């Protein structure tokens, strides 16, 4: 029996030429991540399919956006509001419930940060995840892309050293 070659990333976290097929990827854990958006059913279903094949848990992780700092110090007015925290907690609970109904072990967590892509990649590393699943809008103009929070999944894809599967919302 010959060992299958592992998908490798170039130094610095740059994306490989092509991500492996999600239907045949062996994983220890999957990170289902969201950057301040509702987690669509298609992303939950993809994470469940990947995890079920290896009997792996899914970690649902949501980011609430911290809007910045004032004079270099955190400012309470720039922190996420109670409503934003509650929305993300509800999104995570809904995704965890759907995953558990599909027979997949799942846990959820919500954090607030300014650097969403860094935090998502750090969480995937901390939890020893072998794949990240995220919902994404269509790619924006390259000039504007770095200024848009909705383009965070593409930044995660560039930073991550594990395969990142993006479920692109066609309506966006």
Wavefront OBJ file of the C-alpha trace (Angstrom):
o trace
v 0.000 0.000 0.000
v 1.556 3.303 -1.047
v 1.029 6.338 1.177
v -0.989 9.158 -0.338
v 0.900 12.425 -0.662
v -0.211 15.081 1.799
v -1.351 18.447 0.500
v 1.460 20.873 1.322
v 1.383 24.642 1.533
v 4.207 26.865 0.391
v 6.175 28.694 3.077
v 4.331 31.632 4.581
v 0.906 30.054 4.328
v 0.351 30.733 0.641
v -2.379 28.629 -0.964
v -1.366 25.534 -2.891
v -2.142 25.088 -6.574
v -5.384 23.301 -5.663
v -7.061 22.236 -2.458
v -7.731 18.528 -1.944
v -11.152 17.076 -2.604
v -13.329 17.637 0.502
v -15.016 14.277 -0.059
v -11.765 12.330 0.436
v -9.878 14.497 2.955
v -8.955 12.690 6.201
v -9.262 15.111 9.147
v -8.824 15.113 12.928
v -11.101 18.154 13.339
v -12.878 20.724 11.169
v -13.259 24.439 11.905
v -16.515 25.979 10.658
v -15.767 29.695 10.868
v -17.757 32.875 10.326
v -16.696 36.490 10.335
v -19.757 38.392 11.516
v -22.202 36.735 9.126
v -24.858 34.063 9.409
v -23.514 30.584 8.725
v -25.387 29.213 5.692
v -26.809 25.710 5.603
v -24.522 24.759 2.687
v -21.396 25.517 4.772
v -22.754 23.548 7.743
v -23.557 20.594 5.487
v -20.072 20.643 3.892
v -18.390 20.715 7.321
v -20.602 17.821 8.449
v -19.739 15.728 5.355
v -15.998 16.305 5.815
v -16.128 15.513 9.561
v -18.436 12.482 9.322
v -16.106 10.656 6.972
v -13.324 10.704 9.622
v -15.580 10.714 12.690
v -14.056 14.092 13.620
v -15.569 16.922 15.673
v -16.542 20.274 14.175
v -15.583 23.443 16.019
v -17.940 26.299 15.159
v -16.163 29.632 15.548
v -17.658 33.081 15.008
v -16.048 36.509 15.092
v -17.757 39.689 16.247
v -15.979 42.688 14.859
v -14.152 45.124 17.112
v -14.214 48.363 15.141
v -10.823 49.721 16.209
v -9.002 51.641 18.893
v -8.969 55.230 20.025
v -5.523 56.775 20.593
v -4.070 53.256 20.701
v -6.339 52.112 23.535
v -9.475 49.954 23.326
v -12.553 52.158 23.413
v -15.898 50.824 24.727
v -17.746 52.592 21.908
v -15.838 50.547 19.334
v -16.518 47.170 20.968
v -19.277 44.874 19.641
v -22.717 45.690 21.022
v -24.767 43.245 23.093
v -27.000 42.707 20.060
v -23.982 41.783 17.873
v -22.713 39.317 20.501
v -26.197 37.788 20.816
v -26.558 37.456 17.024
v -23.270 35.582 16.744
v -24.070 33.344 19.731
v -27.412 32.515 18.109
v -25.674 31.731 14.777
v -23.219 29.422 16.532
v -25.953 27.669 18.546
v -27.975 27.138 15.378
v -24.984 25.645 13.526
v -24.036 23.403 16.482
v -27.643 22.181 16.705
v -27.766 21.349 13.001
v -24.428 19.508 13.185
v -25.542 17.490 16.219
v -28.788 16.541 14.429
v -26.587 15.182 11.628
v -24.724 13.046 14.168
v -21.523 15.122 14.280
v -19.876 16.172 17.556
v -19.779 19.975 17.662
v -18.774 22.809 19.968
v -19.061 26.541 19.469
v -17.239 29.707 20.455
v -17.633 33.432 19.764
v -14.815 35.979 20.134
v -14.389 39.650 19.355
v -11.366 40.820 17.373
v -10.165 43.364 14.839
v -8.036 40.848 12.922
v -10.560 38.198 11.881
v -8.390 36.167 9.504
v -5.476 35.992 11.951
v -7.787 34.892 14.757
v -9.518 32.223 12.650
v -6.189 30.719 11.511
v -4.860 30.855 15.083
v -7.983 29.066 16.357
v -7.647 26.357 13.672
v -4.051 25.799 14.762
v -4.971 25.782 18.464
v -7.730 23.210 17.914
v -5.545 21.078 15.594
v -8.009 21.355 12.699
v -7.119 19.873 9.324
v -9.691 21.883 7.342
v -11.534 25.198 7.573
v -14.989 25.759 6.081
v -16.337 29.298 5.616
v -19.101 31.084 3.768
v -17.899 33.783 1.384
v -19.166 36.518 -0.888
v -17.979 36.619 -4.473
v -14.437 37.969 -4.867
v -14.345 41.749 -5.063
v -12.133 44.045 -7.097
v -8.479 43.450 -6.073
v -7.993 47.133 -5.258
v -10.935 47.199 -2.845
v -10.633 43.672 -1.472
v -8.304 44.516 1.441
v -10.639 47.225 2.713
v -13.750 45.035 2.898
v -14.669 42.917 5.930
v -16.781 40.681 3.659
v -13.562 39.531 1.923
v -12.144 38.046 5.162
v -12.618 34.405 3.976
v -10.152 35.030 1.131
v -7.608 36.419 3.608
v -8.097 33.274 5.718
v -7.508 31.186 2.605
v -4.221 33.019 1.929
v -2.994 32.737 5.553
v -4.022 29.197 6.448
v -1.681 26.246 6.201
v -4.631 23.846 5.982
v -7.205 23.575 3.183
v -9.890 26.273 3.334
v -13.188 25.415 1.644
v -15.246 28.484 0.781
v -18.973 28.193 0.160
v -19.591 31.158 -2.125
v -22.956 32.871 -1.813
v -24.126 33.373 -5.408
v -26.689 36.019 -4.416
v -24.003 38.391 -3.049
l 1 2 3 4 5 6 7 8 9 10 11 12 13 14 15 16 17 18 19 20 21 22 23 24 25 26 27 28 29 30 31 32 33 34 35 36 37 38 39 40 41 42 43 44 45 46 47 48 49 50 51 52 53 54 55 56 57 58 59 60 61 62 63 64 65 66 67 68 69 70 71 72 73 74 75 76 77 78 79 80 81 82 83 84 85 86 87 88 89 90 91 92 93 94 95 96 97 98 99 100 101 102 103 104 105 106 107 108 109 110 111 112 113 114 115 116 117 118 119 120 121 122 123 124 125 126 127 128 129 130 131 132 133 134 135 136 137 138 139 140 141 142 143 144 145 146 147 148 149 150 151 152 153 154 155 156 157 158 159 160 161 162 163 164 165 166 167 168 169 170 171 172
